[in-house]
Amino acid sequence: MLCFIHLITMKDQNDFLEWLEKILSQSLFTLGDSKLTVGLILTVIVSLTLLFIVSEWIRKLLVYKILRKRQIETGTKESIGAIVKYLLILAGIFSILQTTGIDLSAFGVLAGAIGVGIGFGLQNITNNFISGMVILFEQPIKVGDRIEVGDVTGDVVRISARSTTVLTNDNISIIVPNSQFIDNPVINWSLNERKIRFNFPVGVAYKENPEKIKNILVEVANANPGVLKNPGPDVLFDSYGESSLNFSLRVWSTEFVGKPRVLRSQLYYEIFKKFAEHDIELPFPQRDLHLKSGFEKLIK
């Protein structure tokens, strides 16, 4: 009895394997001299999935393990990792197509069709992809840079093949197409180093002593821990305004590169307090009214 059951089980297994083999060998269509079967397509899909997983794992290993021990900027590490990943994917795709026996010569027609598609509908995608490669190689921006492009201001947190992710001070992630960084003017606040000089305008009434104002402003700036002592703050006497003496407080900072408004607010709070302590008068609009001669006769 047990032998009979075993024979039936073996027969069912053989039937299932034969059915599975028949399904996998089913030809769907022909590409050049290659017949694309269900099994071949599944093999390509699984191979490409593994290729993308392995290439991403190698990128992370390179960036966070190997290059981490080197004295290289974070943005440069990310760029190297991305370039290696894309090279592995490109080489892997050609290797998979060759080892699976797919006729690559047939891709000439496919490449022509893709070229037509690029000419009509894929221009933006191609432009962004090429721009991404330019960004990764030339590195006008890197991960960690403080940038300003168009109406977007924030820190670069990720550079991919098609787009760049910028994180604003409000913790909002903005996806910017890579072509924006190639076609438009870009302000990179930290391309050379994260040390920026800020200029904050200050106005006082005409009766105040400019030297006294300068000393107060420098004192306030030096008291702020976010302001660098070397180079130290300085004050420019900018102009004689309509109602005020205009000064420019210039300070250097590395801590407030990404949040200049916070530094300006801190300094203005202290400047207002110091002006009150020293009875410094703030400016207000003043107008002189001149009456023409003969006006007295009209009053009479």
DRENDO-1510 file (C-alpha; in Angstrom, 1 decimal, always signed):
<recs>
REC; n; res; u; v; w
REC; 1; MET; +0.0; +0.0; +0.0 .
REC; 2; LEU; +2.8; +2.4; +0.9 .
REC; 3; CYS; +4.6; +1.6; -2.3 .
REC; 4; PHE; +1.5; +2.3; -4.3 .
REC; 5; ILE; +1.1; +5.7; -2.6 .
REC; 6; HIS; +4.7; +6.4; -3.2 .
REC; 7; LEU; +4.4; +5.6; -6.9 .
REC; 8; ILE; +1.4; +7.9; -7.3 .
REC; 9; THR; +3.3; +10.7; -5.5 .
REC; 10; MET; +6.3; +10.2; -7.8 .
REC; 11; LYS; +4.0; +10.2; -10.8 .
REC; 12; ASP; +2.4; +13.5; -9.7 .
REC; 13; GLN; +5.8; +15.1; -9.1 .
REC; 14; ASN; +7.0; +14.0; -12.6 .
REC; 15; ASP; +3.8; +15.3; -14.1 .
REC; 16; PHE; +4.2; +18.7; -12.3 .
REC; 17; LEU; +7.8; +19.0; -13.4 .
REC; 18; GLU; +6.9; +18.2; -17.0 .
REC; 19; TRP; +4.1; +20.8; -16.9 .
REC; 20; LEU; +6.4; +23.4; -15.3 .
REC; 21; GLU; +9.1; +22.7; -17.9 .
REC; 22; LYS; +6.5; +23.1; -20.7 .
REC; 23; ILE; +5.3; +26.4; -19.3 .
REC; 24; LEU; +8.9; +27.7; -18.9 .
REC; 25; SER; +9.9; +26.7; -22.4 .
REC; 26; GLN; +6.8; +28.3; -23.9 .
REC; 27; SER; +8.0; +30.8; -26.6 .
REC; 28; LEU; +6.4; +34.2; -26.4 .
REC; 29; PHE; +8.1; +36.0; -29.2 .
REC; 30; THR; +11.4; +36.2; -31.2 .
REC; 31; LEU; +14.0; +38.9; -30.9 .
REC; 32; GLY; +16.6; +38.5; -33.7 .
REC; 33; ASP; +17.9; +35.0; -33.5 .
REC; 34; SER; +16.7; +34.5; -29.9 .
REC; 35; LYS; +13.4; +33.0; -28.8 .
REC; 36; LEU; +12.2; +34.6; -25.7 .
REC; 37; THR; +10.6; +32.0; -23.5 .
REC; 38; VAL; +8.7; +32.4; -20.2 .
REC; 39; GLY; +11.7; +30.9; -18.3 .
REC; 40; LEU; +14.2; +33.2; -20.1 .
REC; 41; ILE; +12.2; +36.3; -19.2 .
REC; 42; LEU; +11.8; +35.2; -15.6 .
REC; 43; THR; +15.6; +34.6; -15.4 .
REC; 44; VAL; +16.3; +38.0; -16.8 .
REC; 45; ILE; +13.8; +39.6; -14.3 .
REC; 46; VAL; +15.3; +37.8; -11.3 .
REC; 47; SER; +18.9; +38.6; -12.5 .
REC; 48; LEU; +18.1; +42.3; -12.9 .
REC; 49; THR; +16.5; +42.4; -9.5 .
REC; 50; LEU; +19.5; +40.8; -7.9 .
REC; 51; LEU; +21.8; +43.2; -9.9 .
REC; 52; PHE; +20.1; +46.3; -8.5 .
REC; 53; ILE; +20.1; +44.9; -4.9 .
REC; 54; VAL; +23.8; +43.9; -5.1 .
REC; 55; SER; +24.8; +47.2; -6.7 .
REC; 56; GLU; +23.0; +49.2; -4.0 .
REC; 57; TRP; +24.6; +47.0; -1.3 .
REC; 58; ILE; +28.1; +47.6; -2.9 .
REC; 59; ARG; +27.4; +51.3; -3.0 .
REC; 60; LYS; +26.6; +51.4; +0.7 .
REC; 61; LEU; +29.6; +49.3; +1.6 .
REC; 62; LEU; +31.8; +51.6; -0.4 .
REC; 63; VAL; +30.4; +54.8; +1.1 .
REC; 64; TYR; +29.8; +53.9; +4.7 .
REC; 65; LYS; +32.5; +51.3; +5.3 .
REC; 66; ILE; +35.5; +51.7; +2.9 .
REC; 67; LEU; +35.5; +55.4; +2.1 .
REC; 68; ARG; +34.5; +56.3; +5.6 .
REC; 69; LYS; +38.0; +55.6; +6.8 .
REC; 70; ARG; +39.4; +58.1; +4.2 .
REC; 71; GLN; +39.7; +61.9; +4.6 .
REC; 72; ILE; +37.1; +62.5; +2.0 .
REC; 73; GLU; +34.1; +64.9; +2.1 .
REC; 74; THR; +30.7; +63.3; +2.5 .
REC; 75; GLY; +29.4; +64.6; -0.8 .
REC; 76; THR; +32.4; +63.2; -2.6 .
REC; 77; LYS; +31.9; +59.8; -1.0 .
REC; 78; GLU; +28.3; +59.8; -2.2 .
REC; 79; SER; +29.3; +60.8; -5.7 .
REC; 80; ILE; +31.9; +58.0; -5.9 .
REC; 81; GLY; +29.3; +55.5; -4.6 .
REC; 82; ALA; +26.7; +56.5; -7.1 .
REC; 83; ILE; +29.1; +56.4; -10.1 .
REC; 84; VAL; +30.3; +52.9; -9.1 .
REC; 85; LYS; +26.7; +51.8; -8.7 .
REC; 86; TYR; +25.7; +53.0; -12.2 .
REC; 87; LEU; +28.8; +51.4; -13.8 .
REC; 88; LEU; +28.0; +48.1; -12.1 .
REC; 89; ILE; +24.4; +48.2; -13.3 .
REC; 90; LEU; +25.4; +49.1; -16.9 .
REC; 91; ALA; +28.0; +46.3; -17.0 .
REC; 92; GLY; +25.7; +43.8; -15.3 .
REC; 93; ILE; +22.9; +44.4; -17.8 .
REC; 94; PHE; +25.1; +43.7; -20.8 .
REC; 95; SER; +26.5; +40.6; -18.9 .
REC; 96; ILE; +23.0; +39.3; -18.2 .
REC; 97; LEU; +21.9; +39.7; -21.8 .
REC; 98; GLN; +24.9; +37.9; -23.1 .
REC; 99; THR; +24.9; +35.0; -20.7 .
REC; 100; THR; +21.2; +34.4; -21.2 .
REC; 101; GLY; +21.8; +34.0; -25.0 .
REC; 102; ILE; +19.8; +37.0; -26.1 .
REC; 103; ASP; +20.8; +38.3; -29.5 .
REC; 104; LEU; +22.2; +41.8; -28.8 .
REC; 105; SER; +22.3; +42.7; -32.5 .
REC; 106; ALA; +18.5; +42.9; -32.4 .
REC; 107; PHE; +18.8; +45.8; -30.0 .
REC; 108; GLY; +19.9; +48.0; -32.9 .
REC; 109; VAL; +16.3; +48.3; -34.0 .
REC; 110; LEU; +15.2; +48.8; -30.4 .
REC; 111; ALA; +17.9; +51.5; -29.9 .
REC; 112; GLY; +16.6; +53.3; -32.9 .
REC; 113; ALA; +13.0; +53.1; -31.6 .
REC; 114; ILE; +14.2; +54.4; -28.2 .
REC; 115; GLY; +16.1; +57.2; -30.0 .
REC; 116; VAL; +12.8; +58.3; -31.6 .
REC; 117; GLY; +11.1; +58.1; -28.3 .
REC; 118; ILE; +13.7; +60.2; -26.7 .
REC; 119; GLY; +13.3; +62.7; -29.5 .
REC; 120; PHE; +9.6; +63.1; -28.9 .
REC; 121; GLY; +8.7; +62.2; -25.3 .
REC; 122; LEU; +11.7; +61.4; -23.2 .
REC; 123; GLN; +13.7; +64.6; -23.6 .
REC; 124; ASN; +13.3; +65.8; -20.1 .
REC; 125; ILE; +14.1; +62.3; -18.6 .
REC; 126; THR; +17.3; +62.1; -20.7 .
REC; 127; ASN; +18.3; +65.7; -20.0 .
REC; 128; ASN; +17.9; +65.1; -16.2 .
REC; 129; PHE; +19.8; +61.8; -16.4 .
REC; 130; ILE; +22.8; +63.4; -18.3 .
REC; 131; SER; +22.6; +66.4; -15.9 .
REC; 132; GLY; +22.8; +63.9; -13.0 .
REC; 133; MET; +25.9; +62.4; -14.4 .
REC; 134; VAL; +27.5; +65.8; -14.9 .
REC; 135; ILE; +26.7; +66.7; -11.3 .
REC; 136; LEU; +28.2; +63.5; -10.0 .
REC; 137; PHE; +31.5; +63.9; -12.0 .
REC; 138; GLU; +32.0; +67.7; -11.8 .
REC; 139; GLN; +30.5; +68.0; -8.3 .
REC; 140; PRO; +29.2; +71.6; -8.5 .
REC; 141; ILE; +26.9; +70.5; -5.7 .
REC; 142; LYS; +27.4; +67.6; -3.2 .
REC; 143; VAL; +25.5; +65.9; -0.5 .
REC; 144; GLY; +25.6; +68.2; +2.6 .
REC; 145; ASP; +25.9; +71.4; +0.6 .
REC; 146; ARG; +23.7; +74.4; +1.3 .
REC; 147; ILE; +22.2; +75.5; -2.0 .
REC; 148; GLU; +19.8; +77.9; -3.5 .
REC; 149; VAL; +18.2; +77.3; -6.9 .
REC; 150; GLY; +15.2; +79.2; -8.1 .
REC; 151; ASP; +12.8; +79.4; -5.1 .
REC; 152; VAL; +14.3; +76.4; -3.4 .
REC; 153; THR; +16.7; +76.8; -0.5 .
REC; 154; GLY; +18.0; +74.0; +1.7 .
REC; 155; ASP; +20.6; +71.2; +2.2 .
REC; 156; VAL; +21.3; +68.6; -0.4 .
REC; 157; VAL; +20.5; +65.2; +1.1 .
REC; 158; ARG; +20.5; +62.9; -1.9 .
REC; 159; ILE; +21.7; +63.0; -5.6 .
REC; 160; SER; +20.2; +60.4; -7.9 .
REC; 161; ALA; +20.3; +59.9; -11.6 .
REC; 162; ARG; +17.2; +61.9; -12.3 .
REC; 163; SER; +16.7; +64.3; -9.5 .
REC; 164; THR; +18.2; +65.8; -6.3 .
REC; 165; THR; +16.5; +65.9; -3.0 .
REC; 166; VAL; +16.8; +69.2; -1.0 .
REC; 167; LEU; +15.8; +69.4; +2.6 .
REC; 168; THR; +14.5; +72.8; +3.7 .
REC; 169; ASN; +14.7; +74.4; +7.2 .
REC; 170; ASP; +11.1; +73.4; +7.7 .
REC; 171; ASN; +12.0; +69.7; +7.3 .
REC; 172; ILE; +10.3; +69.6; +3.9 .
REC; 173; SER; +11.9; +67.5; +1.2 .
REC; 174; ILE; +11.8; +69.0; -2.3 .
REC; 175; ILE; +12.6; +66.9; -5.4 .
REC; 176; VAL; +14.5; +69.1; -7.9 .
REC; 177; PRO; +15.2; +67.8; -11.5 .
REC; 178; ASN; +18.9; +67.7; -12.1 .
REC; 179; SER; +18.6; +69.8; -15.2 .
REC; 180; GLN; +17.7; +72.8; -12.9 .
REC; 181; PHE; +21.3; +72.7; -11.5 .
REC; 182; ILE; +22.8; +72.8; -15.0 .
REC; 183; ASP; +20.5; +75.2; -16.8 .
REC; 184; ASN; +19.9; +77.8; -14.1 .
REC; 185; PRO; +22.2; +79.8; -11.8 .
REC; 186; VAL; +22.8; +78.0; -8.5 .
REC; 187; ILE; +24.0; +79.5; -5.2 .
REC; 188; ASN; +26.2; +77.0; -3.3 .
REC; 189; TRP; +26.8; +78.5; +0.1 .
REC; 190; SER; +29.3; +75.8; +1.1 .
REC; 191; LEU; +31.1; +74.8; -2.1 .
REC; 192; ASN; +34.5; +75.8; -0.8 .
REC; 193; GLU; +33.9; +75.6; +3.0 .
REC; 194; ARG; +31.0; +76.1; +5.4 .
REC; 195; LYS; +32.1; +79.6; +6.5 .
REC; 196; ILE; +29.9; +82.4; +5.3 .
REC; 197; ARG; +29.9; +86.2; +5.9 .
REC; 198; PHE; +26.5; +87.7; +6.6 .
REC; 199; ASN; +25.6; +91.4; +6.2 .
REC; 200; PHE; +22.9; +92.8; +8.5 .
REC; 201; PRO; +21.7; +96.4; +8.0 .
REC; 202; VAL; +21.2; +98.7; +11.0 .
REC; 203; GLY; +19.9; +102.3; +11.0 .
REC; 204; VAL; +20.0; +104.9; +13.7 .
REC; 205; ALA; +18.9; +108.5; +14.0 .
REC; 206; TYR; +21.1; +111.3; +12.7 .
REC; 207; LYS; +22.0; +112.7; +16.1 .
REC; 208; GLU; +23.9; +109.5; +17.1 .
REC; 209; ASN; +27.7; +109.1; +17.2 .
REC; 210; PRO; +28.8; +106.6; +14.5 .
REC; 211; GLU; +31.8; +105.5; +16.5 .
REC; 212; LYS; +29.5; +104.6; +19.5 .
REC; 213; ILE; +27.2; +102.7; +17.2 .
REC; 214; LYS; +30.1; +100.8; +15.7 .
REC; 215; ASN; +31.4; +99.7; +19.2 .
REC; 216; ILE; +27.9; +98.6; +20.3 .
REC; 217; LEU; +27.4; +96.5; +17.2 .
REC; 218; VAL; +30.8; +94.8; +17.4 .
REC; 219; GLU; +30.2; +94.1; +21.1 .
REC; 220; VAL; +26.8; +92.5; +20.4 .
REC; 221; ALA; +28.3; +90.4; +17.6 .
REC; 222; ASN; +31.2; +89.2; +19.7 .
REC; 223; ALA; +28.9; +88.1; +22.5 .
REC; 224; ASN; +27.0; +85.7; +20.1 .
REC; 225; PRO; +28.5; +82.2; +20.3 .
REC; 226; GLY; +27.5; +81.5; +16.6 .
REC; 227; VAL; +29.7; +84.4; +15.3 .
REC; 228; LEU; +33.3; +83.6; +14.6 .
REC; 229; LYS; +36.0; +85.5; +16.4 .
REC; 230; ASN; +38.5; +85.0; +13.5 .
REC; 231; PRO; +37.8; +86.6; +11.2 .
REC; 232; GLY; +36.0; +88.9; +13.6 .
REC; 233; PRO; +32.9; +91.1; +13.0 .
REC; 234; ASP; +33.2; +94.6; +11.6 .
REC; 235; VAL; +30.9; +97.5; +10.8 .
REC; 236; LEU; +30.6; +99.6; +7.7 .
REC; 237; PHE; +29.1; +103.0; +7.6 .
REC; 238; ASP; +27.0; +102.5; +4.5 .
REC; 239; SER; +25.2; +105.7; +3.8 .
REC; 240; TYR; +23.3; +108.8; +4.9 .
REC; 241; GLY; +19.7; +107.8; +4.4 .
REC; 242; GLU; +16.6; +110.0; +4.2 .
REC; 243; SER; +15.9; +109.6; +7.9 .
REC; 244; SER; +18.8; +107.6; +9.3 .
REC; 245; LEU; +22.5; +106.8; +9.4 .
REC; 246; ASN; +22.8; +103.4; +7.8 .
REC; 247; PHE; +25.4; +100.8; +8.9 .
REC; 248; SER; +26.1; +97.2; +7.9 .
REC; 249; LEU; +27.1; +94.7; +10.5 .
REC; 250; ARG; +29.3; +92.0; +8.9 .
REC; 251; VAL; +29.8; +88.7; +10.7 .
REC; 252; TRP; +31.3; +85.3; +9.8 .
REC; 253; SER; +29.6; +82.1; +10.9 .
REC; 254; THR; +29.8; +78.3; +10.2 .
REC; 255; GLU; +27.0; +77.4; +12.6 .
REC; 256; PHE; +24.3; +79.5; +10.9 .
REC; 257; VAL; +25.0; +78.7; +7.3 .
REC; 258; GLY; +21.7; +77.0; +7.0 .
REC; 259; LYS; +19.7; +79.4; +9.1 .
REC; 260; PRO; +20.8; +83.0; +8.6 .
REC; 261; ARG; +17.4; +84.4; +9.7 .
REC; 262; VAL; +17.9; +82.9; +13.2 .
REC; 263; LEU; +21.3; +84.6; +13.5 .
REC; 264; ARG; +19.8; +87.9; +12.3 .
REC; 265; SER; +17.0; +87.6; +14.8 .
REC; 266; GLN; +19.4; +86.9; +17.7 .
REC; 267; LEU; +21.6; +89.8; +16.8 .
REC; 268; TYR; +18.7; +92.2; +16.3 .
REC; 269; TYR; +17.2; +91.3; +19.7 .
REC; 270; GLU; +20.5; +92.1; +21.4 .
REC; 271; ILE; +21.0; +95.3; +19.4 .
REC; 272; PHE; +17.6; +96.6; +20.3 .
REC; 273; LYS; +18.3; +95.9; +24.0 .
REC; 274; LYS; +21.7; +97.6; +23.8 .
REC; 275; PHE; +20.3; +100.6; +22.0 .
REC; 276; ALA; +17.7; +101.0; +24.8 .
REC; 277; GLU; +20.4; +100.8; +27.5 .
REC; 278; HIS; +22.5; +103.5; +25.8 .
REC; 279; ASP; +19.5; +105.7; +24.8 .
REC; 280; ILE; +20.2; +105.2; +21.1 .
REC; 281; GLU; +17.4; +106.7; +19.1 .
REC; 282; LEU; +16.0; +104.6; +16.3 .
REC; 283; PRO; +15.1; +106.4; +13.0 .
REC; 284; PHE; +11.7; +107.4; +11.9 .
REC; 285; PRO; +10.6; +109.1; +8.6 .
REC; 286; GLN; +11.1; +112.9; +8.7 .
REC; 287; ARG; +9.7; +115.4; +6.3 .
REC; 288; ASP; +10.3; +119.2; +6.2 .
REC; 289; LEU; +7.3; +121.2; +5.0 .
REC; 290; HIS; +8.1; +124.5; +3.2 .
REC; 291; LEU; +5.3; +127.1; +2.7 .
REC; 292; LYS; +5.5; +129.3; -0.4 .
REC; 293; SER; +5.7; +133.1; +0.0 .
REC; 294; GLY; +2.3; +134.8; -0.2 .
REC; 295; PHE; +0.6; +132.1; +1.8 .
REC; 296; GLU; +0.0; +134.6; +4.6 .
REC; 297; LYS; -2.3; +136.7; +2.3 .
REC; 298; LEU; -4.5; +133.6; +1.7 .
REC; 299; ILE; -4.9; +133.1; +5.4 .
REC; 300; LYS; -6.1; +136.8; +5.8 .
</recs>
